[in-house]
Amino acid sequence: MIWLGRMSEVGVFAAGTRVWLYIDGDPDKRAEGVVATFSLGNLAMQIVTCRFSTQYNSTTMQVKCFDGPWEDSLVSVWPPTVPVNRPPTLTFSLRGTLPFTRLRDRWKVGTAL
């Protein structure tokens, strides 16, 4: 999954973190992934990749993150579902009501496998 957002400050930042997912709440059914979060100039971007066992190839997975104003601060560009024709209405900043660290940490839910 890939999202784009915008930054109020110009800069360069990159961070990555691993994520772990339980499928159907069962610790024996699990997947792991990686989240990469970037800012470059006024662009913010986040990429989430997850590796699922082949037994889930025909399953649609719901991956959850922390609640936040993601619909207003990010536009989804992958997987392609609808054309992207607008920038997000909210902007990330270094401090304030929507800090970039909140985007960086939005997937840090759960515990390690």
C-alpha positions as CSV (number, residue, x, y, z in Angstrom):
1,M,0.0,0.0,0.0
2,I,1.3,3.5,-0.8
3,W,0.0,6.9,0.4
4,L,1.1,10.4,-0.5
5,G,0.7,13.5,1.7
6,R,2.3,16.9,2.0
7,M,4.6,18.6,4.5
8,S,4.5,22.2,5.6
9,E,8.3,22.3,6.0
10,V,10.8,21.5,3.4
11,G,13.3,18.7,4.4
12,V,14.4,15.2,4.0
13,F,13.5,12.3,6.4
14,A,13.4,8.6,6.1
15,A,12.4,5.9,8.7
16,G,11.5,2.3,8.6
17,T,9.9,-0.1,11.1
18,R,8.7,-3.7,11.1
19,V,5.1,-4.6,11.7
20,W,3.5,-7.9,12.8
21,L,0.0,-9.0,12.0
22,Y,-2.2,-11.7,13.5
23,I,-4.7,-13.1,11.1
24,D,-8.2,-13.7,12.6
25,G,-6.7,-12.9,16.0
26,D,-4.8,-16.2,16.0
27,P,-1.1,-16.1,17.0
28,D,-0.5,-19.2,14.9
29,K,-1.7,-17.3,11.8
30,R,0.6,-14.4,11.4
31,A,2.4,-12.2,8.8
32,E,5.1,-9.6,9.0
33,G,5.8,-6.5,7.1
34,V,7.7,-3.3,6.8
35,V,6.6,0.3,6.9
36,A,8.8,3.0,5.2
37,T,8.0,6.7,5.8
38,F,9.6,9.5,3.9
39,S,9.5,13.2,3.5
40,L,11.3,14.9,0.6
41,G,10.8,18.6,0.1
42,N,7.0,19.1,0.7
43,L,6.2,15.5,-0.2
44,A,5.3,12.9,2.5
45,M,5.1,9.3,1.5
46,Q,4.4,6.0,3.3
47,I,4.8,2.5,2.0
48,V,3.5,-0.7,3.7
49,T,4.5,-4.1,2.5
50,C,3.4,-7.4,4.2
51,R,4.3,-10.9,3.4
52,F,1.5,-13.4,3.9
53,S,1.8,-17.2,3.7
54,T,0.6,-18.7,0.3
55,Q,-2.4,-20.2,2.1
56,Y,-3.8,-16.6,2.1
57,N,-3.3,-15.9,-1.6
58,S,-7.1,-15.7,-2.3
59,T,-7.9,-13.8,0.9
60,T,-8.5,-10.1,1.2
61,M,-6.7,-8.8,4.3
62,Q,-7.8,-5.9,6.4
63,V,-4.6,-4.3,7.9
64,K,-5.4,-1.8,10.8
65,C,-3.4,1.1,12.0
66,F,-3.9,3.7,14.7
67,D,-6.9,6.0,14.2
68,G,-6.1,9.3,12.7
69,P,-7.2,11.9,10.1
70,W,-5.7,9.7,7.4
71,E,-8.6,10.2,4.9
72,D,-7.9,14.0,5.1
73,S,-4.1,13.9,5.3
74,L,-3.2,11.2,2.8
75,V,-4.2,10.0,-0.7
76,S,-3.9,6.4,-1.5
77,V,-2.0,5.7,-4.8
78,W,-1.5,1.9,-4.5
79,P,-3.4,-0.3,-4.9
80,P,-5.1,1.8,-7.6
81,T,-8.8,2.0,-6.7
82,V,-9.9,5.5,-7.9
83,P,-8.1,8.3,-9.8
84,V,-6.2,10.6,-7.5
85,N,-7.3,14.1,-8.4
86,R,-6.8,16.2,-5.3
87,P,-4.1,16.9,-2.7
88,P,-5.0,16.0,0.8
89,T,-6.7,18.7,2.8
90,L,-4.5,18.4,5.9
91,T,-0.8,19.0,6.0
92,F,1.9,17.3,8.2
93,S,4.3,19.5,10.1
94,L,7.3,19.0,12.4
95,R,5.2,20.1,15.4
96,G,1.6,21.0,15.9
97,T,-1.7,19.2,15.6
98,L,-0.6,16.8,12.8
99,P,3.1,16.1,13.4
100,F,5.0,13.9,10.9
101,T,5.9,11.6,13.7
102,R,2.3,10.6,14.0
103,L,2.4,9.4,10.4
104,R,5.7,7.6,11.0
105,D,4.2,5.8,14.1
106,R,0.7,5.1,12.8
107,W,1.4,1.4,12.2
108,K,3.2,0.7,15.6
109,V,0.3,-1.4,17.0
110,G,0.5,-4.9,18.5
111,T,3.6,-6.8,19.6
112,A,6.5,-8.6,18.0
113,L,6.0,-12.2,16.9
